[in-house]
Amino acid sequence: MAYHDLSDADTAVARREAASSSTTVLVSRRESFNAAHQLRDPDLSDDENQRLFGKCAHLHGHNYVLEVAVAGEIDPATGYVLDLKRLSDVICRLIIQDVDHRNLNTDVAWLEGLIPTAENLAMAFWERVRPELPEGLLRSVRLWETDKNWAEVSDRV
């Protein structure tokens, strides 16, 4: 077996370690819930609500998927940007336990007065999780209402 000089490999590893300390890594957690809602403005007539929101003006439900992404440097001690179990716990404690199998118009106090569009829900969810995460880590909250429709709140939009 021939001798191979590994000094170049050692240098490459050292460079990669140095680069990773200043490289941002994005990770996310996905949770799901089922909920009913009705898109309705109480200040409008039934006809106006029907014209504005169409069939969504009637009570109906969705199988929602919620994705929360965080970004930061990898902690050399853990190998994590953020422990995804911790992120899951925050999402479930602050959002999922309140909204799963509920009517979003009537059963969730912190959504009171909000027309529960995907956009409004994504914003409300962002506001719920942001204070619970280390400063600057939250990157985005994306809420899938259907396989085709989603809304996202991001620090980059």
C-alpha positions as CSV (number, residue, x, y, z in Angstrom):
1,M,0.0,0.0,0.0
2,A,1.4,3.4,-1.0
3,Y,1.8,6.2,1.5
4,H,-0.7,9.1,1.1
5,D,0.0,12.5,2.4
6,L,-3.1,13.5,4.4
7,S,-2.1,17.1,5.2
8,D,-4.4,18.4,2.5
9,A,-7.3,16.4,3.9
10,D,-6.5,17.7,7.4
11,T,-6.5,21.3,6.1
12,A,-9.8,20.7,4.3
13,V,-11.4,19.4,7.5
14,A,-10.2,22.4,9.4
15,R,-11.5,24.8,6.8
16,R,-14.9,23.0,6.8
17,E,-15.1,23.3,10.6
18,A,-14.2,27.0,10.5
19,A,-16.8,27.6,7.7
20,S,-19.5,25.7,9.6
21,S,-19.1,28.0,12.6
22,S,-20.4,31.0,10.5
23,T,-22.8,29.1,8.2
24,T,-26.5,29.4,8.8
25,V,-28.4,26.2,8.7
26,L,-32.2,26.0,8.3
27,V,-34.2,23.3,10.1
28,S,-38.0,22.9,10.5
29,R,-40.6,20.9,12.3
30,R,-44.0,19.9,10.8
31,E,-47.1,19.3,12.9
32,S,-50.6,18.8,11.8
33,F,-54.1,19.4,13.2
34,N,-57.7,19.3,12.1
35,A,-60.0,22.2,12.6
36,A,-63.2,23.9,11.4
37,H,-63.6,27.5,10.4
38,Q,-65.8,29.9,8.6
39,L,-64.6,32.9,6.7
40,R,-67.0,35.6,7.8
41,D,-66.8,39.2,8.7
42,P,-69.4,39.9,11.3
43,D,-69.8,43.5,10.1
44,L,-71.0,42.4,6.7
45,S,-74.4,40.9,5.7
46,D,-74.7,37.2,4.8
47,D,-74.9,38.2,1.1
48,E,-71.7,40.3,1.3
49,N,-69.9,37.5,3.1
50,Q,-71.1,35.0,0.5
51,R,-69.9,37.3,-2.3
52,L,-66.5,37.9,-0.6
53,F,-65.7,34.4,0.7
54,G,-67.7,32.1,-1.5
55,K,-68.2,28.6,-0.2
56,C,-65.7,29.4,2.6
57,A,-68.3,31.6,4.2
58,H,-69.9,28.3,5.4
59,L,-68.6,26.3,8.3
60,H,-66.1,23.7,6.9
61,G,-62.9,22.0,8.0
62,H,-59.4,21.4,7.0
63,N,-56.5,19.0,7.7
64,Y,-53.9,21.7,8.4
65,V,-50.1,21.2,8.3
66,L,-48.0,23.7,10.2
67,E,-44.3,24.1,9.5
68,V,-42.1,26.1,11.7
69,A,-38.5,26.8,10.5
70,V,-35.6,28.1,12.5
71,A,-32.1,29.1,11.3
72,G,-28.8,29.7,12.9
73,E,-25.4,28.3,13.5
74,I,-24.9,24.7,14.6
75,D,-24.0,24.4,18.2
76,P,-20.7,22.5,18.3
77,A,-21.7,20.8,21.6
78,T,-25.0,19.4,20.4
79,G,-24.8,19.4,16.6
80,Y,-28.2,21.2,16.6
81,V,-29.3,24.6,15.5
82,L,-32.2,23.9,17.9
83,D,-33.4,20.6,19.3
84,L,-36.4,19.8,17.1
85,K,-38.0,18.0,20.1
86,R,-38.0,21.4,21.9
87,L,-39.5,23.1,18.8
88,S,-42.2,20.4,18.6
89,D,-43.0,20.9,22.3
90,V,-43.3,24.7,21.8
91,I,-45.6,24.2,18.7
92,C,-47.8,21.7,20.4
93,R,-48.1,23.5,23.7
94,L,-48.8,27.0,22.2
95,I,-50.8,26.1,19.1
96,I,-51.8,22.5,18.4
97,Q,-53.4,21.8,21.8
98,D,-55.6,24.8,21.4
99,V,-56.6,24.4,17.8
100,D,-56.8,20.7,17.1
101,H,-60.4,19.5,16.6
102,R,-61.8,22.9,17.4
103,N,-63.8,25.6,15.6
104,L,-61.3,28.3,15.1
105,N,-64.0,31.0,15.0
106,T,-65.5,30.2,18.4
107,D,-63.2,27.8,20.5
108,V,-59.8,29.5,20.5
109,A,-59.7,32.6,22.7
110,W,-56.5,34.0,21.2
111,L,-58.0,33.9,17.8
112,E,-61.1,35.9,18.9
113,G,-62.1,38.6,16.4
114,L,-59.8,37.2,13.7
115,I,-61.2,36.0,10.3
116,P,-59.3,32.7,10.3
117,T,-57.8,32.8,6.8
118,A,-54.6,30.9,6.3
119,E,-52.8,34.2,6.3
120,N,-54.2,35.4,9.6
121,L,-53.6,32.0,11.2
122,A,-50.0,31.9,10.1
123,M,-49.4,35.4,11.5
124,A,-51.1,34.5,14.8
125,F,-49.0,31.3,15.0
126,W,-45.8,33.3,14.4
127,E,-46.7,35.6,17.2
128,R,-47.3,32.7,19.5
129,V,-44.0,30.9,18.9
130,R,-41.6,33.8,18.5
131,P,-41.3,34.8,22.2
132,E,-40.6,31.1,23.1
133,L,-37.6,30.6,20.9
134,P,-34.1,32.0,21.2
135,E,-33.8,35.6,19.8
136,G,-33.4,35.7,16.0
137,L,-33.8,31.9,15.4
138,L,-37.4,31.9,14.0
139,R,-37.3,32.1,10.3
140,S,-40.7,31.2,9.0
141,V,-44.2,29.8,9.9
142,R,-46.0,28.1,7.0
143,L,-49.5,26.9,7.3
144,W,-50.9,24.5,4.6
145,E,-54.7,24.7,4.5
146,T,-54.9,22.2,1.6
147,D,-52.4,20.4,-0.6
148,K,-52.5,23.4,-2.9
149,N,-52.9,26.4,-0.6
150,W,-50.5,27.7,2.0
151,A,-49.6,31.0,3.7
152,E,-46.2,31.9,5.1
153,V,-44.9,34.5,7.6
154,S,-41.2,35.0,7.4
155,D,-38.5,37.3,8.6
156,R,-37.3,37.5,5.0
157,V,-40.5,38.4,3.1
